């Protein structure tokens, strides 16, 4: 790398290389100077070097060198003189633009030039052969060879400059200007691909600005100047996108503007909002979104009416007519009929997004957003005064299509009105930002709406109509077009009709199989059959736990729905994460590939640079040797001239000398001459010293005499000036005495006037002070009354609040006391019930114990083998009292017991008397008597019966049953 003592040397060296045609070496020399860390202090020469450097880069189309140099220069001058960087960048872009324009003009001149030798021949044979082989025209080849490289370099220039100037508050004006020039470049040469890339670059710059907030010299978007520059850039991007008919990019520009304003929470000026809504209306019209197009026109109309003071009545009427016709162009049905849940969610999300863009609400609140619809739009036309500004023809069209019922005459009344409005339109004179208004563009949509309204009204009057008759009352379209319109209306549940081509008729209303039934008529038929079967053969009601299982069915369905929604969101997040990972992998692979390619290119560049440096060093060494030889010859010739003047002979012959000999001879000669010159100078200096000393000795007496003469002259001049000042003072004093004598006469008047003024001012001051005191007193009184009122109000409010608190506390205490009382009563009731149950259980135990004792006594006094054919009688509580008497009666021998006296079973069996009737089972309640004889082998029945009436404790349920029977 070449080193220079000063920056001027680098510039001079580059100019020398350029003059001899070595631009590559000059560029390398300047590049090494700019990238060197030795010259980091900015000077004016740095700017000249950069201007020369960018000129070389443009001439040689070295965009990468230009970018590196500009980045280095930005670091040098950013903190010292940023204006210098702006000048260099402007010069760089100007040079690139001029070169591109020059190449384009050369290509055009080459195409238009008459380059033929024979005027009678159409084309040269080589041109014909080249055209057949390549398949290109002359203009295509000239563009590819001359224009395209320079256009590519100009595009790289714009990208480089935007990359250097991005996110720098000191360079944001130049950044905006560069973006505007890049937009104009894309617009002038119809470069759609480059325009998309340019928009993406600017969008990424803004994203990085929001991502990295701790950068130095970061632009502040809340500052009005910075915000206006960024807005102007986005609006210029929007205009160029619409002129290039890149509608998707234009919509993204609209979103960029809305996002930028949402970021700073501000709304642009009305003039910019007019451009915003005018371009938004164009975008929605090209995308066939008539509803959003109409809303954009409505916003544009309201802006023009509110803020455009120069708007005349004709232009206002034309804009209002466009708003109404755009609203009528919206289809009268919703296309979401029959859509899936996912499609409805997507439509809702898209509608909210577009509603934000149309409303331009910088503070997004989804809960407060109104849904955009045709009905609300038509209502806004009336409430916001749009209908009062439209032409009479548009009013009539609106009234016919929305309010009148004319099944057969609708087309006849509408057709002349459509003919009139199709002739209206043009560019507005007082609204320059509004696009050219042509009402004829809405005629096809109005005709389609008229056909729909006519079919709707005819379907309400007729059930059947001939196809020919329908074609006659719809003169706008052929029947094939009417059929397409009707199919779309039936699909979206706006009409119910069927076309029968065999009968050449149209059937209105819900007939056999309509559009909805065709889609799922089998399932509908199956459901109907199932309902009929259930009505004919109702299912038997079974006791099942289905109700218990389905009691929380709604909660289960809601939980399942939430789980599915959560699963859907998780799947979407995983998809997004997977896509992001794939994108990251692609980016990493691309970065690795670019890194490898960069390493390869750098290695190749290093090899070329090394070879170039070696060649350059060899050349420089040769030049140094030649220059040293020339200097040696010059020194030798000069030494020979000195010898000739002094009469000395030449020491060496010309053919025998060498470079080293010449250098030694020249150096020895120079040393000898230098020594002789020093001796001469010493001698001259000694002579000058003696001469100067003699001059000063002679001049000393003359200087003293001149000094004394000067003192005498100055003393005389001082006396003269003093006398003159005394005379002037006496004259001034005399004049002042005369003036005093003249003014003494007015002293009394002056004192009177002074007293009068002071009296007046004192009275005015007293009056003002009294008024001020009175005003202050009134203010104090008023504030005192306000404080009293406020204190009373606060006291009243506190009293009311304490009263309410006291009432609430009393109510809560009463409720608590009531609850405690109820709990206490419940506890007492439960205790009583438990006590009664315990007494009942004790009573039953006593009865059973008595019965057991009685049976034991009976068994001890009877035969040893009792009969087991009959179970012991179950004693009821009512029979417990006479048990001892019955036992005493049984103890006495009685062959035939009297009726009404209790006899045990074994006594009855032994007595041989008539068997008593079978005992009634308490479970059968007297309805059934078990008259079956006990089997000898039925041991289970025989063993359980005695134990049933034994001493085992009986359940509470049986005791309560017994108590109830008693």
Secondary structure, 3 states (H helix, E strand, C coil): CCCCCCHHHHHHHHHHHHHCCCHHHHHHHHHHHHHCCCCCCCCHHHHHHHHHHHHHHHHHCCHHHHHHHHHHHHHHHCCCCHHHHHHHHHHHHHHHHHHHHHHHHHHHHHHHCCCCCCCCCCCCHHHHHHHHHHCCCHHHHHHHHHHHHHHHHHHHHHHHHHHHHCCCCCCHHHHHHHHHHHHHHHHHCCCHHHHHHHHHHHHHHHHHHHHCCCCCCCCCCCCHHHHHHHHHHHHHHHHHHHHCCCHHHHHHHHHHHHHHHHHHCCCCCHHHHHHHHHHHHHHHHHCCCHHHHHHHHHHHHHHHHHHCCCCCHHHHHHHHHHHHHHHHCCCCCCCCCCCCHHHHHHHHHHHHHHHHHHHCCCCCCHHHCCCCCHHHHHHHHHHCCCCCCCCHHHHHHHHHHHCCCCCCCHHHHHHHHHHHHCCCEECCCCCCCCCCEEHHHHHHHHHHHHHHHHHHHHHHHCCEEEHHHHHHHCCCCCHHHHHHHHHHHHHCCCCCEEEECCCCEEEECCCCCCHHHHHHHHHHHHHHHHHHHHHHCCCCCCCCCHHHHHCCHHHHHHHHHHHHHHHHHHHHHHHHHHHHHHHHHHHHHHHHHHHHHHHHHHHHHHHHHHHHHHHHHHHHHHHHHHHHHHHHHHHHHHHHHHHHHHCCCCCCCCCCCCHHHHHHHHHHHHHHHHHHHHHHHHHHHHHHHHHHHHHHHHHHHHHHHHHHHHHHHHHHHHHHHHHHHHHHHHHHHHHHHHHHHHHHHHHHHHHHHHHHHHHHHHHHHHHHHHHHHHHHHHHHHHHHHHHHHHHHHHHHHHHHHHHHHHHHHHHHHHHHHHHHHHHHHHHHHHHHHHHHHHHHHHHHHHHHHHHHHHHHHHHHCCCCCCCCCCCCCCCCHHHCCCHHHHHHHHHCCCCCCCCCCCCCHHHHHHHCCCCCCCCCCCCCCCCCCCCCCCCCCCHHHHHHHHHHCCCCCCCHHHHHHHHHHC
